[in-house]
Amino acid sequence: MRTDLLKEAFHKGLDLPPDTDLIPIRYGGHPHWDSLGHLSLIVALEEAFEIEFDDEEVLALDSYSAAAEMIAKKKTNQP
């Protein structure tokens, strides 16, 4: 998986400065990652990786590492 795309999508989706450390950021634990930021992040990730998250995945995506794992799994299972 392209971590550069993941980082870019997080920065874009959550409107974060480029130097923000993404590893410790969690849903609800950062001012930019509220419910609106979460939706913006989901859209940015789906566009960057050309994937779609289902409802359960949207709810479970609560950290940078969770996003990385979900995307890697989705990309591995794509035809």
KEDOMI-940703 format. One record per residue: residue number from 1; chain; x, y, z of N, C-alpha, C, O, CB in turn. Coordinates in nm, 4 decimals. Glycine has a CB too. Example, Ala and Ser with C-alpha at 12.3 -4.5 7.8 and 13.67 -1.06 7.14 Angstrom:
// KEDOMI-940703
+------+--------+----------+----------+----------+----------+----------+----------+----------+----------+----------+----------+----------+----------+----------+----------+----------+
: bagu : lumtor :     n_c1 :     n_c2 :     n_c3 :    ca_c1 :    ca_c2 :    ca_c3 :     c_c1 :     c_c2 :     c_c3 :     o_c1 :     o_c2 :     o_c3 :    cb_c1 :    cb_c2 :    cb_c3 :
+------+--------+----------+----------+----------+----------+----------+----------+----------+----------+----------+----------+----------+----------+----------+----------+----------+
:    1 :      A :   1.3190 :  -0.5690 :   0.7800 :   1.2300 :  -0.4500 :   0.7800 :   1.3200 :  -0.3300 :   0.7800 :   1.4236 :  -0.3319 :   0.8465 :   1.1308 :  -0.4473 :   0.9046 :
:    2 :      A :   1.2850 :  -0.2250 :   0.7080 :   1.3670 :  -0.1060 :   0.7140 :   1.2900 :   0.0030 :   0.7870 :   1.3409 :   0.1138 :   0.8039 :   1.4084 :  -0.0598 :   0.5725 :
+------+--------+----------+----------+----------+----------+----------+----------+----------+----------+----------+----------+----------+----------+----------+----------+----------+
This chain:
// KEDOMI-940703
+------+--------+----------+----------+----------+----------+----------+----------+----------+----------+----------+----------+----------+----------+----------+----------+----------+
: bagu : lumtor :     n_c1 :     n_c2 :     n_c3 :    ca_c1 :    ca_c2 :    ca_c3 :     c_c1 :     c_c2 :     c_c3 :     o_c1 :     o_c2 :     o_c3 :    cb_c1 :    cb_c2 :    cb_c3 :
+------+--------+----------+----------+----------+----------+----------+----------+----------+----------+----------+----------+----------+----------+----------+----------+----------+
:    1 :      A :   0.0826 :  -0.1172 :   0.0000 :   0.0000 :   0.0000 :   0.0000 :   0.0882 :   0.1251 :   0.0000 :   0.1959 :   0.1279 :   0.0596 :  -0.0946 :  -0.0011 :   0.1205 :
:    2 :      A :   0.0406 :   0.2245 :  -0.0663 :   0.1172 :   0.3494 :  -0.0765 :   0.0901 :   0.4378 :   0.0449 :  -0.0149 :   0.5011 :   0.0558 :   0.0817 :   0.4250 :  -0.2071 :
:    3 :      A :   0.1868 :   0.4407 :   0.1350 :   0.1694 :   0.5212 :   0.2559 :   0.1672 :   0.6710 :   0.2242 :   0.1089 :   0.7493 :   0.2991 :   0.2811 :   0.4908 :   0.3559 :
:    4 :      A :   0.2302 :   0.7104 :   0.1145 :   0.2256 :   0.8520 :   0.0776 :   0.0830 :   0.8956 :   0.0453 :   0.0427 :   1.0066 :   0.0797 :   0.3174 :   0.8789 :  -0.0424 :
:    5 :      A :   0.0060 :   0.8080 :  -0.0213 :  -0.1345 :   0.8379 :  -0.0496 :  -0.2169 :   0.8432 :   0.0780 :  -0.3049 :   0.9280 :   0.0931 :  -0.1929 :   0.7339 :  -0.1447 :
:    6 :      A :  -0.1876 :   0.7521 :   0.1692 :  -0.2599 :   0.7481 :   0.2958 :  -0.2350 :   0.8767 :   0.3755 :  -0.3283 :   0.9377 :   0.4277 :  -0.2178 :   0.6245 :   0.3782 :
:    7 :      A :  -0.1101 :   0.9157 :   0.3836 :  -0.0763 :   1.0393 :   0.4556 :  -0.1422 :   1.1604 :   0.3902 :  -0.1978 :   1.2466 :   0.4582 :   0.0765 :   1.0589 :   0.4605 :
:    8 :      A :  -0.1354 :   1.1654 :   0.2593 :  -0.1950 :   1.2766 :   0.1860 :  -0.3454 :   1.2832 :   0.2086 :  -0.4004 :   1.3916 :   0.2283 :  -0.1650 :   1.2641 :   0.0368 :
:    9 :      A :  -0.4125 :   1.1682 :   0.2061 :  -0.5575 :   1.1642 :   0.2282 :  -0.5918 :   1.2087 :   0.3695 :  -0.6904 :   1.2798 :   0.3888 :  -0.6123 :   1.0230 :   0.2026 :
:   10 :      A :  -0.5136 :   1.1688 :   0.4683 :  -0.5378 :   1.2117 :   0.6061 :  -0.5205 :   1.3630 :   0.6189 :  -0.6032 :   1.4304 :   0.6803 :  -0.4426 :   1.1386 :   0.7031 :
:   11 :      A :  -0.4140 :   1.4152 :   0.5614 :  -0.3900 :   1.5599 :   0.5691 :  -0.5020 :   1.6363 :   0.4981 :  -0.5498 :   1.7382 :   0.5480 :  -0.2526 :   1.5958 :   0.5068 :
:   12 :      A :  -0.5427 :   1.5868 :   0.3828 :  -0.6489 :   1.6530 :   0.3065 :  -0.7839 :   1.6377 :   0.3766 :  -0.8552 :   1.7361 :   0.3964 :  -0.6564 :   1.5955 :   0.1637 :
:   13 :      A :  -0.8189 :   1.5154 :   0.4139 :  -0.9494 :   1.4885 :   0.4722 :  -0.9725 :   1.5563 :   0.6057 :  -1.0838 :   1.5992 :   0.6363 :  -0.9670 :   1.3429 :   0.4882 :
:   14 :      A :  -0.8672 :   1.5657 :   0.6849 :  -0.8806 :   1.6272 :   0.8174 :  -0.8283 :   1.7704 :   0.8215 :  -0.8267 :   1.8338 :   0.9270 :  -0.8075 :   1.5440 :   0.9203 :
:   15 :      A :  -0.7855 :   1.8208 :   0.7055 :  -0.7347 :   1.9582 :   0.6952 :  -0.6241 :   1.9829 :   0.7981 :  -0.6301 :   2.0762 :   0.8782 :  -0.8495 :   2.0599 :   0.7148 :
:   16 :      A :  -0.5234 :   1.8961 :   0.7928 :  -0.4117 :   1.9018 :   0.8876 :  -0.2883 :   1.9631 :   0.8230 :  -0.2678 :   1.9481 :   0.7026 :  -0.3789 :   1.7618 :   0.9405 :
:   17 :      A :  -0.2065 :   2.0314 :   0.9008 :  -0.0790 :   2.0815 :   0.8486 :   0.0098 :   1.9635 :   0.8060 :   0.0007 :   1.8551 :   0.8635 :  -0.0064 :   2.1691 :   0.9555 :
:   18 :      A :   0.0948 :   1.9849 :   0.7063 :   0.1781 :   1.8764 :   0.6546 :   0.2703 :   1.8113 :   0.7572 :   0.3082 :   1.6954 :   0.7404 :   0.2600 :   1.9276 :   0.5431 :
:   19 :      A :   0.3068 :   1.8826 :   0.8618 :   0.4007 :   1.8277 :   0.9595 :   0.3315 :   1.7542 :   1.0753 :   0.3976 :   1.7163 :   1.1720 :   0.4865 :   1.9389 :   1.0148 :
:   20 :      A :   0.1999 :   1.7337 :   1.0665 :   0.1254 :   1.6665 :   1.1731 :   0.1629 :   1.5190 :   1.1799 :   0.1615 :   1.4496 :   1.0782 :  -0.0261 :   1.6818 :   1.1511 :
:   21 :      A :   0.1961 :   1.4712 :   1.2982 :   0.2247 :   1.3295 :   1.3198 :   0.0910 :   1.2556 :   1.3221 :   0.0085 :   1.2784 :   1.4105 :   0.3057 :   1.3062 :   1.4535 :
:   22 :      A :   0.0703 :   1.1682 :   1.2260 :  -0.0587 :   1.1010 :   1.2105 :  -0.0757 :   0.9784 :   1.3000 :  -0.1887 :   0.9380 :   1.3273 :  -0.0766 :   1.0604 :   1.0679 :
:   23 :      A :   0.0311 :   0.9202 :   1.3447 :   0.0238 :   0.7953 :   1.4212 :  -0.0611 :   0.8090 :   1.5485 :  -0.1438 :   0.7213 :   1.5735 :   0.1643 :   0.7494 :   1.4581 :
:   24 :      A :  -0.0454 :   0.9123 :   1.6289 :  -0.1237 :   0.9187 :   1.7530 :  -0.2667 :   0.9711 :   1.7360 :  -0.3459 :   0.9641 :   1.8300 :  -0.0524 :   1.0053 :   1.8512 :
:   25 :      A :  -0.3009 :   1.0230 :   1.6187 :  -0.4333 :   1.0831 :   1.6000 :  -0.5413 :   0.9751 :   1.5979 :  -0.5289 :   0.8729 :   1.5304 :  -0.4377 :   1.1654 :   1.4694 :
:   26 :      A :  -0.6481 :   1.0013 :   1.6743 :  -0.7614 :   0.9084 :   1.6802 :  -0.8908 :   0.9875 :   1.6642 :  -0.8968 :   1.1068 :   1.6939 :  -0.7619 :   0.8278 :   1.8145 :
:   27 :      A :  -0.9933 :   0.9185 :   1.6168 :  -1.1249 :   0.9807 :   1.6012 :  -1.1723 :   1.0356 :   1.7359 :  -1.1727 :   0.9648 :   1.8366 :  -1.2278 :   0.8788 :   1.5445 :
:   28 :      A :  -1.2115 :   1.1608 :   1.7357 :  -1.2581 :   1.2249 :   1.8580 :  -1.1467 :   1.2749 :   1.9479 :  -1.1733 :   1.3458 :   2.0450 :  -1.3427 :   1.1307 :   1.9340 :
:   29 :      A :  -1.0226 :   1.2396 :   1.9177 :  -0.9100 :   1.2798 :   2.0009 :  -0.8310 :   1.3954 :   1.9437 :  -0.7280 :   1.4337 :   1.9993 :  -0.8194 :   1.1643 :   2.0218 :
:   30 :      A :  -0.8773 :   1.4516 :   1.8337 :  -0.8112 :   1.5649 :   1.7698 :  -0.9204 :   1.6616 :   1.7260 :  -1.0252 :   1.6179 :   1.6783 :  -0.7216 :   1.5196 :   1.6478 :
:   31 :      A :  -0.8984 :   1.7912 :   1.7410 :  -1.0021 :   1.8895 :   1.7056 :  -1.0535 :   1.8772 :   1.5614 :  -1.1702 :   1.9064 :   1.5351 :  -0.9482 :   2.0283 :   1.7265 :
:   32 :      A :  -0.9691 :   1.8352 :   1.4698 :  -1.0116 :   1.8243 :   1.3299 :  -1.0833 :   1.6925 :   1.3002 :  -1.1501 :   1.6804 :   1.1975 :  -0.8913 :   1.8382 :   1.2384 :
:   33 :      A :  -1.0702 :   1.5938 :   1.3889 :  -1.1316 :   1.4638 :   1.3616 :  -1.2586 :   1.4481 :   1.4443 :  -1.2671 :   1.3656 :   1.5353 :  -1.0326 :   1.3486 :   1.3920 :
:   34 :      A :  -1.3562 :   1.5301 :   1.4093 :  -1.4896 :   1.5190 :   1.4667 :  -1.5764 :   1.4461 :   1.3642 :  -1.5229 :   1.3882 :   1.2696 :  -1.5495 :   1.6608 :   1.5036 :
:   35 :      A :  -1.7082 :   1.4473 :   1.3804 :  -1.7945 :   1.3723 :   1.2883 :  -1.7862 :   1.4259 :   1.1460 :  -1.7867 :   1.3475 :   1.0512 :  -1.9391 :   1.3766 :   1.3363 :
:   36 :      A :  -1.7786 :   1.5562 :   1.1290 :  -1.7663 :   1.6131 :   0.9947 :  -1.6298 :   1.5818 :   0.9349 :  -1.6197 :   1.5469 :   0.8173 :  -1.7886 :   1.7650 :   0.9981 :
:   37 :      A :  -1.5257 :   1.5939 :   1.0149 :  -1.3917 :   1.5575 :   0.9691 :  -1.3827 :   1.4107 :   0.9307 :  -1.3121 :   1.3743 :   0.8367 :  -1.2894 :   1.5884 :   1.0767 :
:   38 :      A :  -1.4549 :   1.3267 :   1.0040 :  -1.4547 :   1.1831 :   0.9755 :  -1.5121 :   1.1565 :   0.8362 :  -1.4559 :   1.0785 :   0.7593 :  -1.5358 :   1.1062 :   1.0827 :
:   39 :      A :  -1.6226 :   1.2207 :   0.8048 :  -1.6824 :   1.2026 :   0.6720 :  -1.5900 :   1.2542 :   0.5626 :  -1.5767 :   1.1918 :   0.4574 :  -1.8178 :   1.2741 :   0.6641 :
:   40 :      A :  -1.5270 :   1.3669 :   0.5872 :  -1.4332 :   1.4220 :   0.4903 :  -1.3138 :   1.3278 :   0.4705 :  -1.2661 :   1.3099 :   0.3584 :  -1.3848 :   1.5608 :   0.5359 :
:   41 :      A :  -1.2668 :   1.2685 :   0.5790 :  -1.1563 :   1.1732 :   0.5709 :  -1.1965 :   1.0494 :   0.4913 :  -1.1197 :   1.0023 :   0.4075 :  -1.1100 :   1.1328 :   0.7113 :
:   42 :      A :  -1.3153 :   0.9966 :   0.5164 :  -1.3626 :   0.8783 :   0.4435 :  -1.3650 :   0.9062 :   0.2939 :  -1.3186 :   0.8244 :   0.2145 :  -1.5031 :   0.8363 :   0.4923 :
:   43 :      A :  -1.4187 :   1.0209 :   0.2556 :  -1.4244 :   1.0575 :   0.1135 :  -1.2838 :   1.0684 :   0.0562 :  -1.2580 :   1.0181 :  -0.0532 :  -1.5003 :   1.1908 :   0.0940 :
:   44 :      A :  -1.1931 :   1.1327 :   0.1276 :  -1.0550 :   1.1486 :   0.0797 :  -0.9875 :   1.0129 :   0.0619 :  -0.9165 :   0.9920 :  -0.0365 :  -0.9735 :   1.2355 :   0.1777 :
:   45 :      A :  -1.0087 :   0.9202 :   0.1556 :  -0.9492 :   0.7867 :   0.1450 :  -1.0089 :   0.7086 :   0.0284 :  -0.9365 :   0.6437 :  -0.0471 :  -0.9690 :   0.7089 :   0.2756 :
:   46 :      A :  -1.1408 :   0.7151 :   0.0140 :  -1.2058 :   0.6428 :  -0.0957 :  -1.1587 :   0.6938 :  -0.2314 :  -1.1358 :   0.6150 :  -0.3232 :  -1.3580 :   0.6556 :  -0.0852 :
:   47 :      A :  -1.1443 :   0.8246 :  -0.2440 :  -1.0964 :   0.8819 :  -0.3700 :  -0.9505 :   0.8471 :  -0.3961 :  -0.9139 :   0.8124 :  -0.5084 :  -1.1138 :   1.0332 :  -0.3691 :
:   48 :      A :  -0.8680 :   0.8560 :  -0.2941 :  -0.7243 :   0.8311 :  -0.3116 :  -0.6953 :   0.6865 :  -0.3502 :  -0.6072 :   0.6599 :  -0.4319 :  -0.6493 :   0.8657 :  -0.1838 :
:   49 :      A :  -0.7700 :   0.5933 :  -0.2910 :  -0.7411 :   0.4511 :  -0.3136 :  -0.8412 :   0.3814 :  -0.4042 :  -0.8311 :   0.2611 :  -0.4281 :  -0.7364 :   0.3796 :  -0.1829 :
:   50 :      A :  -0.9388 :   0.4578 :  -0.4550 :  -1.0411 :   0.4027 :  -0.5445 :  -1.1082 :   0.2807 :  -0.4826 :  -1.1156 :   0.1737 :  -0.5431 :  -0.9795 :   0.3654 :  -0.6800 :
:   51 :      A :  -1.1570 :   0.3000 :  -0.3596 :  -1.2258 :   0.1949 :  -0.2846 :  -1.3529 :   0.2537 :  -0.2255 :  -1.3766 :   0.3742 :  -0.2337 :  -1.1343 :   0.1355 :  -0.1725 :
:   52 :      A :  -1.4346 :   0.1676 :  -0.1659 :  -1.5514 :   0.2119 :  -0.0917 :  -1.5540 :   0.1396 :   0.0420 :  -1.5293 :   0.0192 :   0.0497 :  -1.6823 :   0.1864 :  -0.1717 :
:   53 :      A :  -1.5839 :   0.2141 :   0.1460 :  -1.5990 :   0.1563 :   0.2790 :  -1.7465 :   0.1280 :   0.3035 :  -1.8323 :   0.2076 :   0.2655 :  -1.5415 :   0.2510 :   0.3885 :
:   54 :      A :  -1.7764 :   0.0145 :   0.3670 :  -1.9145 :  -0.0105 :   0.4068 :  -1.9381 :   0.0561 :   0.5424 :  -1.8456 :   0.1101 :   0.6031 :  -1.9449 :  -0.1643 :   0.4131 :
:   55 :      A :  -2.0628 :   0.0516 :   0.5890 :  -2.0988 :   0.1214 :   0.7129 :  -2.0163 :   0.0751 :   0.8324 :  -1.9724 :   0.1571 :   0.9130 :  -2.2459 :   0.1015 :   0.7424 :
:   56 :      A :  -1.9953 :  -0.0541 :   0.8442 :  -1.9169 :  -0.1068 :   0.9573 :  -1.7731 :  -0.0570 :   0.9532 :  -1.7150 :  -0.0240 :   1.0566 :  -1.9186 :  -0.2603 :   0.9569 :
:   57 :      A :  -1.7167 :  -0.0519 :   0.8345 :  -1.5788 :  -0.0047 :   0.8206 :  -1.5685 :   0.1438 :   0.8547 :  -1.4723 :   0.1869 :   0.9183 :  -1.5275 :  -0.0299 :   0.6776 :
:   58 :      A :  -1.6679 :   0.2217 :   0.8124 :  -1.6681 :   0.3647 :   0.8437 :  -1.6675 :   0.3850 :   0.9951 :  -1.5952 :   0.4701 :   1.0467 :  -1.7910 :   0.4348 :   0.7802 :
:   59 :      A :  -1.7478 :   0.3069 :   1.0649 :  -1.7542 :   0.3186 :   1.2106 :  -1.6264 :   0.2690 :   1.2782 :  -1.5871 :   0.3214 :   1.3824 :  -1.8734 :   0.2411 :   1.2635 :
:   60 :      A :  -1.5617 :   0.1682 :   1.2194 :  -1.4417 :   0.1092 :   1.2793 :  -1.3146 :   0.1893 :   1.2497 :  -1.2135 :   0.1725 :   1.3179 :  -1.4245 :  -0.0329 :   1.2297 :
:   61 :      A :  -1.3193 :   0.2753 :   1.1491 :  -1.2007 :   0.3517 :   1.1115 :  -1.1815 :   0.4648 :   1.2133 :  -1.2437 :   0.5706 :   1.2034 :  -1.2139 :   0.4084 :   0.9655 :
:   62 :      A :  -1.0951 :   0.4402 :   1.3098 :  -1.0779 :   0.5363 :   1.4189 :  -0.9336 :   0.5782 :   1.4421 :  -0.9032 :   0.6470 :   1.5395 :  -1.1325 :   0.4787 :   1.5449 :
:   63 :      A :  -0.8441 :   0.5363 :   1.3517 :  -0.7038 :   0.5746 :   1.3665 :  -0.6320 :   0.5585 :   1.2328 :  -0.6838 :   0.4975 :   1.1393 :  -0.6346 :   0.4895 :   1.4763 :
:   64 :      A :  -0.5135 :   0.6138 :   1.2264 :  -0.4305 :   0.6012 :   1.1066 :  -0.3987 :   0.4539 :   1.0809 :  -0.4072 :   0.4080 :   0.9670 :  -0.2996 :   0.6835 :   1.1214 :
:   65 :      A :  -0.3624 :   0.3798 :   1.1849 :  -0.3273 :   0.2392 :   1.1673 :  -0.4488 :   0.1558 :   1.1262 :  -0.4353 :   0.0630 :   1.0464 :  -0.2668 :   0.1835 :   1.2962 :
:   66 :      A :  -0.5674 :   0.1874 :   1.1795 :  -0.6891 :   0.1153 :   1.1391 :  -0.7171 :   0.1396 :   0.9909 :  -0.7550 :   0.0473 :   0.9187 :  -0.8111 :   0.1596 :   1.2254 :
:   67 :      A :  -0.6987 :   0.2628 :   0.9461 :  -0.7188 :   0.2946 :   0.8047 :  -0.6199 :   0.2178 :   0.7178 :  -0.6575 :   0.1618 :   0.6148 :  -0.7044 :   0.4459 :   0.7807 :
:   68 :      A :  -0.4942 :   0.2152 :   0.7592 :  -0.3917 :   0.1439 :   0.6827 :  -0.4260 :  -0.0043 :   0.6701 :  -0.4135 :  -0.0618 :   0.5620 :  -0.2541 :   0.1608 :   0.7489 :
:   69 :      A :  -0.4686 :  -0.0658 :   0.7789 :  -0.5045 :  -0.2078 :   0.7772 :  -0.6248 :  -0.2343 :   0.6870 :  -0.6238 :  -0.3286 :   0.6079 :  -0.5343 :  -0.2566 :   0.9189 :
:   70 :      A :  -0.7277 :  -0.1515 :   0.6989 :  -0.8482 :  -0.1702 :   0.6171 :  -0.8184 :  -0.1546 :   0.4683 :  -0.8645 :  -0.2334 :   0.3856 :  -0.9563 :  -0.0706 :   0.6587 :
:   71 :      A :  -0.7423 :  -0.0537 :   0.4365 :  -0.7110 :  -0.0285 :   0.2953 :  -0.6252 :  -0.1407 :   0.2394 :  -0.6499 :  -0.1871 :   0.1280 :  -0.6392 :   0.1069 :   0.2784 :
:   72 :      A :  -0.5257 :  -0.1849 :   0.3136 :  -0.4407 :  -0.2952 :   0.2681 :  -0.5243 :  -0.4200 :   0.2425 :  -0.5045 :  -0.4892 :   0.1426 :  -0.3305 :  -0.3252 :   0.3717 :
:   73 :      A :  -0.6165 :  -0.4481 :   0.3316 :  -0.7041 :  -0.5647 :   0.3167 :  -0.7939 :  -0.5500 :   0.1934 :  -0.8102 :  -0.6452 :   0.1171 :  -0.7903 :  -0.5837 :   0.4435 :
:   74 :      A :  -0.8513 :  -0.4328 :   0.1741 :  -0.9385 :  -0.4091 :   0.0600 :  -0.8602 :  -0.4211 :  -0.0711 :  -0.9073 :  -0.4824 :  -0.1669 :  -1.0043 :  -0.2705 :   0.0708 :
:   75 :      A :  -0.7417 :  -0.3627 :  -0.0744 :  -0.6618 :  -0.3670 :  -0.1983 :  -0.6152 :  -0.5095 :  -0.2287 :  -0.6030 :  -0.5470 :  -0.3453 :  -0.5394 :  -0.2729 :  -0.1871 :
:   76 :      A :  -0.5894 :  -0.5883 :  -0.1254 :  -0.5478 :  -0.7266 :  -0.1453 :  -0.6624 :  -0.8104 :  -0.2009 :  -0.6402 :  -0.9017 :  -0.2804 :  -0.4971 :  -0.7865 :  -0.0140 :
:   77 :      A :  -0.7848 :  -0.7794 :  -0.1589 :  -0.9012 :  -0.8576 :  -0.1996 :  -0.9665 :  -0.8086 :  -0.3275 :  -1.0646 :  -0.8676 :  -0.3728 :  -1.0018 :  -0.8572 :  -0.0906 :
:   78 :      A :  -0.9141 :  -0.7018 :  -0.3867 :  -0.9713 :  -0.6514 :  -0.5126 :  -0.9304 :  -0.7436 :  -0.6271 :  -0.8195 :  -0.7970 :  -0.6292 :  -0.9246 :  -0.5046 :  -0.5410 :
:   79 :      A :  -1.0227 :  -0.7613 :  -0.7230 :  -0.9901 :  -0.8444 :  -0.8395 :  -0.8848 :  -0.7805 :  -0.9281 :  -0.8467 :  -0.8379 :  -1.0300 :  -1.1150 :  -0.8714 :  -0.9211 :
+------+--------+----------+----------+----------+----------+----------+----------+----------+----------+----------+----------+----------+----------+----------+----------+----------+
